[in-house]
Structures are given as structure tokens and as C-alpha cells.
Amino acid sequence: MSIFKIIIILIFVGLLFSRKLRKAAGTMLLGLILLFYGKAIIGGVLWLAQWLASLAGGGHA
């Protein structure tokens, strides 16, 4: 885990000090987040979609 923390810290340092690297660092950070939390994010989005559908469909029942 310490290696990943170091990578994330380096990404944030790049965000702070290099405007040219900002887009690449943001994309890399997003990629890391999706890599580690992709299943949880997809599950959360599906749950939210089902909840909104139940509100829209059966909210008045």
C-alpha cells in the first residue's frame, strides 16, 4: 500500500507544480481510482439508478 500512497502523492505534487501535467495526472488518478474501486463504483451507480427508478415509478404508491 505504501507504494500506491507514494504514487498518489507524486500525482498531487505534479498537479500542484505543473499545469502541463495536470490533465495527464488527473487521468492517471482517475484510472487508479477506477482500477481499485471500479466494482464498488459500478455497484453504487446501479443501486442509485434502481433507487431513482423506484422513486419515479412507484413513488406515489
PDB file of N, CA, C and O in Angstrom:
ATOM      1  N   MET A   1       0.824  -1.214   0.000  1.00  0.00           N
ATOM      2  CA  MET A   1       0.000   0.000   0.000  1.00  0.00           C
ATOM      3  C   MET A   1       0.854   1.258   0.000  1.00  0.00           C
ATOM      4  O   MET A   1       0.448   2.280  -0.553  1.00  0.00           O
ATOM      5  N   SER A   2       2.036   1.199   0.614  1.00  0.00           N
ATOM      6  CA  SER A   2       2.863   2.406   0.689  1.00  0.00           C
ATOM      7  C   SER A   2       3.294   2.867  -0.702  1.00  0.00           C
ATOM      8  O   SER A   2       3.429   4.068  -0.941  1.00  0.00           O
ATOM      9  N   ILE A   3       3.511   1.926  -1.621  1.00  0.00           N
ATOM     10  CA  ILE A   3       3.896   2.300  -2.985  1.00  0.00           C
ATOM     11  C   ILE A   3       2.785   3.102  -3.635  1.00  0.00           C
ATOM     12  O   ILE A   3       3.045   4.102  -4.305  1.00  0.00           O
ATOM     13  N   PHE A   4       1.540   2.666  -3.440  1.00  0.00           N
ATOM     14  CA  PHE A   4       0.417   3.379  -4.039  1.00  0.00           C
ATOM     15  C   PHE A   4       0.248   4.763  -3.423  1.00  0.00           C
ATOM     16  O   PHE A   4      -0.091   5.717  -4.122  1.00  0.00           O
ATOM     17  N   LYS A   5       0.482   4.876  -2.119  1.00  0.00           N
ATOM     18  CA  LYS A   5       0.402   6.194  -1.481  1.00  0.00           C
ATOM     19  C   LYS A   5       1.454   7.133  -2.050  1.00  0.00           C
ATOM     20  O   LYS A   5       1.176   8.309  -2.289  1.00  0.00           O
ATOM     21  N   ILE A   6       2.654   6.625  -2.268  1.00  0.00           N
ATOM     22  CA  ILE A   6       3.720   7.444  -2.850  1.00  0.00           C
ATOM     23  C   ILE A   6       3.339   7.887  -4.255  1.00  0.00           C
ATOM     24  O   ILE A   6       3.547   9.045  -4.619  1.00  0.00           O
ATOM     25  N   ILE A   7       2.779   6.969  -5.051  1.00  0.00           N
ATOM     26  CA  ILE A   7       2.358   7.319  -6.413  1.00  0.00           C
ATOM     27  C   ILE A   7       1.307   8.415  -6.373  1.00  0.00           C
ATOM     28  O   ILE A   7       1.385   9.378  -7.136  1.00  0.00           O
ATOM     29  N   ILE A   8       0.324   8.277  -5.489  1.00  0.00           N
ATOM     30  CA  ILE A   8      -0.741   9.279  -5.397  1.00  0.00           C
ATOM     31  C   ILE A   8      -0.171  10.628  -4.958  1.00  0.00           C
ATOM     32  O   ILE A   8      -0.568  11.666  -5.488  1.00  0.00           O
ATOM     33  N   ILE A   9       0.756  10.624  -3.995  1.00  0.00           N
ATOM     34  CA  ILE A   9       1.386  11.873  -3.555  1.00  0.00           C
ATOM     35  C   ILE A   9       2.136  12.526  -4.714  1.00  0.00           C
ATOM     36  O   ILE A   9       2.058  13.740  -4.901  1.00  0.00           O
ATOM     37  N   LEU A  10       2.864  11.720  -5.491  1.00  0.00           N
ATOM     38  CA  LEU A  10       3.583  12.269  -6.648  1.00  0.00           C
ATOM     39  C   LEU A  10       2.618  12.856  -7.665  1.00  0.00           C
ATOM     40  O   LEU A  10       2.910  13.883  -8.277  1.00  0.00           O
ATOM     41  N   ILE A  11       1.472  12.214  -7.849  1.00  0.00           N
ATOM     42  CA  ILE A  11       0.472  12.750  -8.777  1.00  0.00           C
ATOM     43  C   ILE A  11      -0.008  14.113  -8.299  1.00  0.00           C
ATOM     44  O   ILE A  11      -0.115  15.050  -9.091  1.00  0.00           O
ATOM     45  N   PHE A  12      -0.302  14.228  -6.989  1.00  0.00           N
ATOM     46  CA  PHE A  12      -0.773  15.512  -6.478  1.00  0.00           C
ATOM     47  C   PHE A  12       0.305  16.583  -6.555  1.00  0.00           C
ATOM     48  O   PHE A  12      -0.004  17.745  -6.818  1.00  0.00           O
ATOM     49  N   VAL A  13       1.568  16.217  -6.330  1.00  0.00           N
ATOM     50  CA  VAL A  13       2.665  17.171  -6.493  1.00  0.00           C
ATOM     51  C   VAL A  13       2.733  17.642  -7.943  1.00  0.00           C
ATOM     52  O   VAL A  13       2.939  18.826  -8.210  1.00  0.00           O
ATOM     53  N   GLY A  14       2.560  16.708  -8.872  1.00  0.00           N
ATOM     54  CA  GLY A  14       2.527  17.079 -10.283  1.00  0.00           C
ATOM     55  C   GLY A  14       1.376  18.020 -10.598  1.00  0.00           C
ATOM     56  O   GLY A  14       1.525  18.953 -11.388  1.00  0.00           O
ATOM     57  N   LEU A  15       0.221  17.772  -9.976  1.00  0.00           N
ATOM     58  CA  LEU A  15      -0.921  18.657 -10.181  1.00  0.00           C
ATOM     59  C   LEU A  15      -0.619  20.068  -9.695  1.00  0.00           C
ATOM     60  O   LEU A  15      -1.010  21.047 -10.330  1.00  0.00           O
ATOM     61  N   LEU A  16       0.086  20.169  -8.555  1.00  0.00           N
ATOM     62  CA  LEU A  16       0.346  21.477  -7.978  1.00  0.00           C
ATOM     63  C   LEU A  16       1.392  22.259  -8.768  1.00  0.00           C
ATOM     64  O   LEU A  16       1.260  23.471  -8.938  1.00  0.00           O
ATOM     65  N   PHE A  17       2.432  21.575  -9.253  1.00  0.00           N
ATOM     66  CA  PHE A  17       3.587  22.286  -9.789  1.00  0.00           C
ATOM     67  C   PHE A  17       3.672  22.311 -11.304  1.00  0.00           C
ATOM     68  O   PHE A  17       4.485  23.055 -11.851  1.00  0.00           O
ATOM     69  N   SER A  18       2.870  21.533 -11.998  1.00  0.00           N
ATOM     70  CA  SER A  18       2.982  21.506 -13.454  1.00  0.00           C
ATOM     71  C   SER A  18       1.603  21.531 -14.088  1.00  0.00           C
ATOM     72  O   SER A  18       0.857  20.554 -14.023  1.00  0.00           O
ATOM     73  N   ARG A  19       1.276  22.647 -14.697  1.00  0.00           N
ATOM     74  CA  ARG A  19      -0.024  22.763 -15.344  1.00  0.00           C
ATOM     75  C   ARG A  19      -0.112  21.869 -16.570  1.00  0.00           C
ATOM     76  O   ARG A  19      -1.194  21.401 -16.926  1.00  0.00           O
ATOM     77  N   LYS A  20       1.030  21.630 -17.222  1.00  0.00           N
ATOM     78  CA  LYS A  20       1.021  20.772 -18.402  1.00  0.00           C
ATOM     79  C   LYS A  20       0.702  19.329 -18.032  1.00  0.00           C
ATOM     80  O   LYS A  20       0.083  18.606 -18.813  1.00  0.00           O
ATOM     81  N   LEU A  21       1.126  18.908 -16.835  1.00  0.00           N
ATOM     82  CA  LEU A  21       0.893  17.526 -16.412  1.00  0.00           C
ATOM     83  C   LEU A  21      -0.461  17.342 -15.742  1.00  0.00           C
ATOM     84  O   LEU A  21      -0.842  16.222 -15.404  1.00  0.00           O
ATOM     85  N   ARG A  22      -1.187  18.435 -15.551  1.00  0.00           N
ATOM     86  CA  ARG A  22      -2.428  18.367 -14.794  1.00  0.00           C
ATOM     87  C   ARG A  22      -3.422  17.386 -15.416  1.00  0.00           C
ATOM     88  O   ARG A  22      -4.023  16.573 -14.715  1.00  0.00           O
ATOM     89  N   LYS A  23      -3.588  17.469 -16.739  1.00  0.00           N
ATOM     90  CA  LYS A  23      -4.555  16.597 -17.406  1.00  0.00           C
ATOM     91  C   LYS A  23      -4.114  15.141 -17.328  1.00  0.00           C
ATOM     92  O   LYS A  23      -4.924  14.260 -17.037  1.00  0.00           O
ATOM     93  N   ALA A  24      -2.831  14.884 -17.588  1.00  0.00           N
ATOM     94  CA  ALA A  24      -2.321  13.517 -17.553  1.00  0.00           C
ATOM     95  C   ALA A  24      -2.397  12.939 -16.142  1.00  0.00           C
ATOM     96  O   ALA A  24      -2.759  11.777 -15.960  1.00  0.00           O
ATOM     97  N   ALA A  25      -2.052  13.760 -15.140  1.00  0.00           N
ATOM     98  CA  ALA A  25      -2.092  13.283 -13.763  1.00  0.00           C
ATOM     99  C   ALA A  25      -3.525  13.008 -13.336  1.00  0.00           C
ATOM    100  O   ALA A  25      -3.793  12.022 -12.650  1.00  0.00           O
ATOM    101  N   GLY A  26      -4.442  13.873 -13.739  1.00  0.00           N
ATOM    102  CA  GLY A  26      -5.847  13.647 -13.410  1.00  0.00           C
ATOM    103  C   GLY A  26      -6.369  12.375 -14.042  1.00  0.00           C
ATOM    104  O   GLY A  26      -7.119  11.623 -13.419  1.00  0.00           O
ATOM    105  N   THR A  27      -5.970  12.134 -15.284  1.00  0.00           N
ATOM    106  CA  THR A  27      -6.388  10.913 -15.968  1.00  0.00           C
ATOM    107  C   THR A  27      -5.807   9.685 -15.283  1.00  0.00           C
ATOM    108  O   THR A  27      -6.493   8.675 -15.125  1.00  0.00           O
ATOM    109  N   MET A  28      -4.538   9.768 -14.873  1.00  0.00           N
ATOM    110  CA  MET A  28      -3.901   8.648 -14.194  1.00  0.00           C
ATOM    111  C   MET A  28      -4.563   8.382 -12.849  1.00  0.00           C
ATOM    112  O   MET A  28      -4.796   7.231 -12.481  1.00  0.00           O
ATOM    113  N   LEU A  29      -4.866   9.453 -12.116  1.00  0.00           N
ATOM    114  CA  LEU A  29      -5.512   9.301 -10.823  1.00  0.00           C
ATOM    115  C   LEU A  29      -6.891   8.688 -10.990  1.00  0.00           C
ATOM    116  O   LEU A  29      -7.278   7.812 -10.217  1.00  0.00           O
ATOM    117  N   LEU A  30      -7.640   9.143 -11.997  1.00  0.00           N
ATOM    118  CA  LEU A  30      -8.948   8.571 -12.274  1.00  0.00           C
ATOM    119  C   LEU A  30      -8.817   7.095 -12.630  1.00  0.00           C
ATOM    120  O   LEU A  30      -9.637   6.276 -12.213  1.00  0.00           O
ATOM    121  N   GLY A  31      -7.787   6.759 -13.400  1.00  0.00           N
ATOM    122  CA  GLY A  31      -7.549   5.364 -13.754  1.00  0.00           C
ATOM    123  C   GLY A  31      -7.259   4.506 -12.532  1.00  0.00           C
ATOM    124  O   GLY A  31      -7.760   3.387 -12.426  1.00  0.00           O
ATOM    125  N   LEU A  32      -6.443   5.029 -11.596  1.00  0.00           N
ATOM    126  CA  LEU A  32      -6.155   4.290 -10.370  1.00  0.00           C
ATOM    127  C   LEU A  32      -7.413   4.089  -9.542  1.00  0.00           C
ATOM    128  O   LEU A  32      -7.646   3.004  -9.009  1.00  0.00           O
ATOM    129  N   ILE A  33      -8.234   5.150  -9.435  1.00  0.00           N
ATOM    130  CA  ILE A  33      -9.470   5.049  -8.666  1.00  0.00           C
ATOM    131  C   ILE A  33     -10.382   3.997  -9.280  1.00  0.00           C
ATOM    132  O   ILE A  33     -10.950   3.170  -8.566  1.00  0.00           O
ATOM    133  N   LEU A  34     -10.524   4.027 -10.608  1.00  0.00           N
ATOM    134  CA  LEU A  34     -11.379   3.051 -11.277  1.00  0.00           C
ATOM    135  C   LEU A  34     -10.813   1.644 -11.134  1.00  0.00           C
ATOM    136  O   LEU A  34     -11.567   0.677 -11.017  1.00  0.00           O
ATOM    137  N   LEU A  35      -9.482   1.526 -11.143  1.00  0.00           N
ATOM    138  CA  LEU A  35      -8.860   0.217 -11.012  1.00  0.00           C
ATOM    139  C   LEU A  35      -9.163  -0.397  -9.651  1.00  0.00           C
ATOM    140  O   LEU A  35      -9.493  -1.579  -9.563  1.00  0.00           O
ATOM    141  N   PHE A  36      -9.051   0.402  -8.586  1.00  0.00           N
ATOM    142  CA  PHE A  36      -9.220  -0.129  -7.244  1.00  0.00           C
ATOM    143  C   PHE A  36     -10.674  -0.160  -6.792  1.00  0.00           C
ATOM    144  O   PHE A  36     -11.073  -1.053  -6.044  1.00  0.00           O
ATOM    145  N   TYR A  37     -11.471   0.814  -7.244  1.00  0.00           N
ATOM    146  CA  TYR A  37     -12.830   0.933  -6.736  1.00  0.00           C
ATOM    147  C   TYR A  37     -13.879   0.763  -7.827  1.00  0.00           C
ATOM    148  O   TYR A  37     -15.046   1.100  -7.628  1.00  0.00           O
ATOM    149  N   GLY A  38     -13.460   0.235  -8.991  1.00  0.00           N
ATOM    150  CA  GLY A  38     -14.374   0.123 -10.120  1.00  0.00           C
ATOM    151  C   GLY A  38     -15.628  -0.664  -9.797  1.00  0.00           C
ATOM    152  O   GLY A  38     -16.735  -0.238 -10.126  1.00  0.00           O
ATOM    153  N   LYS A  39     -15.460  -1.824  -9.147  1.00  0.00           N
ATOM    154  CA  LYS A  39     -16.628  -2.650  -8.834  1.00  0.00           C
ATOM    155  C   LYS A  39     -17.563  -1.932  -7.875  1.00  0.00           C
ATOM    156  O   LYS A  39     -18.781  -1.987  -8.042  1.00  0.00           O
ATOM    157  N   ALA A  40     -17.008  -1.259  -6.874  1.00  0.00           N
ATOM    158  CA  ALA A  40     -17.845  -0.542  -5.910  1.00  0.00           C
ATOM    159  C   ALA A  40     -18.556   0.629  -6.577  1.00  0.00           C
ATOM    160  O   ALA A  40     -19.723   0.892  -6.287  1.00  0.00           O
ATOM    161  N   ILE A  41     -17.853   1.341  -7.480  1.00  0.00           N
ATOM    162  CA  ILE A  41     -18.465   2.478  -8.170  1.00  0.00           C
ATOM    163  C   ILE A  41     -19.598   1.996  -9.062  1.00  0.00           C
ATOM    164  O   ILE A  41     -20.675   2.592  -9.073  1.00  0.00           O
ATOM    165  N   ILE A  42     -19.363   0.906  -9.820  1.00  0.00           N
ATOM    166  CA  ILE A  42     -20.404   0.378 -10.701  1.00  0.00           C
ATOM    167  C   ILE A  42     -21.599  -0.084  -9.876  1.00  0.00           C
ATOM    168  O   ILE A  42     -22.744   0.185 -10.241  1.00  0.00           O
ATOM    169  N   GLY A  43     -21.345  -0.777  -8.767  1.00  0.00           N
ATOM    170  CA  GLY A  43     -22.437  -1.215  -7.902  1.00  0.00           C
ATOM    171  C   GLY A  43     -23.219  -0.036  -7.350  1.00  0.00           C
ATOM    172  O   GLY A  43     -24.447  -0.082  -7.285  1.00  0.00           O
ATOM    173  N   GLY A  44     -22.519   1.022  -6.953  1.00  0.00           N
ATOM    174  CA  GLY A  44     -23.188   2.209  -6.428  1.00  0.00           C
ATOM    175  C   GLY A  44     -24.032   2.897  -7.480  1.00  0.00           C
ATOM    176  O   GLY A  44     -25.138   3.354  -7.194  1.00  0.00           O
ATOM    177  N   VAL A  45     -23.512   2.975  -8.708  1.00  0.00           N
ATOM    178  CA  VAL A  45     -24.271   3.604  -9.789  1.00  0.00           C
ATOM    179  C   VAL A  45     -25.517   2.790 -10.100  1.00  0.00           C
ATOM    180  O   VAL A  45     -26.593   3.355 -10.300  1.00  0.00           O
ATOM    181  N   LEU A  46     -25.382   1.471 -10.144  1.00  0.00           N
ATOM    182  CA  LEU A  46     -26.544   0.617 -10.420  1.00  0.00           C
ATOM    183  C   LEU A  46     -27.579   0.745  -9.310  1.00  0.00           C
ATOM    184  O   LEU A  46     -28.778   0.808  -9.583  1.00  0.00           O
ATOM    185  N   TRP A  47     -27.119   0.785  -8.043  1.00  0.00           N
ATOM    186  CA  TRP A  47     -28.050   0.938  -6.931  1.00  0.00           C
ATOM    187  C   TRP A  47     -28.768   2.275  -7.013  1.00  0.00           C
ATOM    188  O   TRP A  47     -29.978   2.343  -6.795  1.00  0.00           O
ATOM    189  N   LEU A  48     -28.033   3.342  -7.326  1.00  0.00           N
ATOM    190  CA  LEU A  48     -28.624   4.669  -7.443  1.00  0.00           C
ATOM    191  C   LEU A  48     -29.647   4.704  -8.569  1.00  0.00           C
ATOM    192  O   LEU A  48     -30.712   5.305  -8.427  1.00  0.00           O
ATOM    193  N   ALA A  49     -29.325   4.056  -9.694  1.00  0.00           N
ATOM    194  CA  ALA A  49     -30.263   4.019 -10.818  1.00  0.00           C
ATOM    195  C   ALA A  49     -31.543   3.276 -10.431  1.00  0.00           C
ATOM    196  O   ALA A  49     -32.640   3.709 -10.782  1.00  0.00           O
ATOM    197  N   GLN A  50     -31.408   2.170  -9.715  1.00  0.00           N
ATOM    198  CA  GLN A  50     -32.586   1.420  -9.274  1.00  0.00           C
ATOM    199  C   GLN A  50     -33.408   2.243  -8.290  1.00  0.00           C
ATOM    200  O   GLN A  50     -34.638   2.221  -8.341  1.00  0.00           O
ATOM    201  N   TRP A  51     -32.735   2.977  -7.388  1.00  0.00           N
ATOM    202  CA  TRP A  51     -33.433   3.787  -6.399  1.00  0.00           C
ATOM    203  C   TRP A  51     -34.204   4.912  -7.079  1.00  0.00           C
ATOM    204  O   TRP A  51     -35.357   5.175  -6.738  1.00  0.00           O
ATOM    205  N   LEU A  52     -33.559   5.581  -8.049  1.00  0.00           N
ATOM    206  CA  LEU A  52     -34.234   6.653  -8.781  1.00  0.00           C
ATOM    207  C   LEU A  52     -35.404   6.104  -9.588  1.00  0.00           C
ATOM    208  O   LEU A  52     -36.450   6.747  -9.683  1.00  0.00           O
ATOM    209  N   ALA A  53     -35.234   4.919 -10.170  1.00  0.00           N
ATOM    210  CA  ALA A  53     -36.323   4.311 -10.936  1.00  0.00           C
ATOM    211  C   ALA A  53     -37.492   3.971 -10.018  1.00  0.00           C
ATOM    212  O   ALA A  53     -38.649   4.131 -10.406  1.00  0.00           O
ATOM    213  N   SER A  54     -37.203   3.504  -8.809  1.00  0.00           N
ATOM    214  CA  SER A  54     -38.281   3.176  -7.878  1.00  0.00           C
ATOM    215  C   SER A  54     -38.987   4.446  -7.415  1.00  0.00           C
ATOM    216  O   SER A  54     -40.200   4.435  -7.204  1.00  0.00           O
ATOM    217  N   LEU A  55     -38.240   5.544  -7.254  1.00  0.00           N
ATOM    218  CA  LEU A  55     -38.869   6.814  -6.894  1.00  0.00           C
ATOM    219  C   LEU A  55     -39.770   7.310  -8.021  1.00  0.00           C
ATOM    220  O   LEU A  55     -40.887   7.767  -7.780  1.00  0.00           O
ATOM    221  N   ALA A  56     -39.275   7.215  -9.246  1.00  0.00           N
ATOM    222  CA  ALA A  56     -40.043   7.706 -10.390  1.00  0.00           C
ATOM    223  C   ALA A  56     -41.241   6.807 -10.674  1.00  0.00           C
ATOM    224  O   ALA A  56     -42.321   7.294 -11.011  1.00  0.00           O
ATOM    225  N   GLY A  57     -41.052   5.500 -10.539  1.00  0.00           N
ATOM    226  CA  GLY A  57     -42.116   4.566 -10.898  1.00  0.00           C
ATOM    227  C   GLY A  57     -43.135   4.363  -9.795  1.00  0.00           C
ATOM    228  O   GLY A  57     -44.339   4.429 -10.042  1.00  0.00           O
ATOM    229  N   GLY A  58     -42.665   4.115  -8.575  1.00  0.00           N
ATOM    230  CA  GLY A  58     -43.588   3.748  -7.504  1.00  0.00           C
ATOM    231  C   GLY A  58     -43.592   4.724  -6.350  1.00  0.00           C
ATOM    232  O   GLY A  58     -43.980   4.364  -5.239  1.00  0.00           O
ATOM    233  N   GLY A  59     -43.170   5.953  -6.591  1.00  0.00           N
ATOM    234  CA  GLY A  59     -43.095   6.925  -5.514  1.00  0.00           C
ATOM    235  C   GLY A  59     -44.451   7.327  -4.980  1.00  0.00           C
ATOM    236  O   GLY A  59     -44.573   7.698  -3.813  1.00  0.00           O
ATOM    237  N   HIS A  60     -45.480   7.260  -5.821  1.00  0.00           N
ATOM    238  CA  HIS A  60     -46.806   7.711  -5.402  1.00  0.00           C
ATOM    239  C   HIS A  60     -47.628   6.585  -4.803  1.00  0.00           C
ATOM    240  O   HIS A  60     -48.685   6.837  -4.225  1.00  0.00           O
ATOM    241  N   ALA A  61     -47.170   5.361  -4.926  1.00  0.00           N
ATOM    242  CA  ALA A  61     -47.966   4.221  -4.484  1.00  0.00           C
ATOM    243  C   ALA A  61     -48.014   4.151  -2.967  1.00  0.00           C
ATOM    244  O   ALA A  61     -48.642   3.250  -2.410  1.00  0.00           O
TER     245      ALA A  61
END
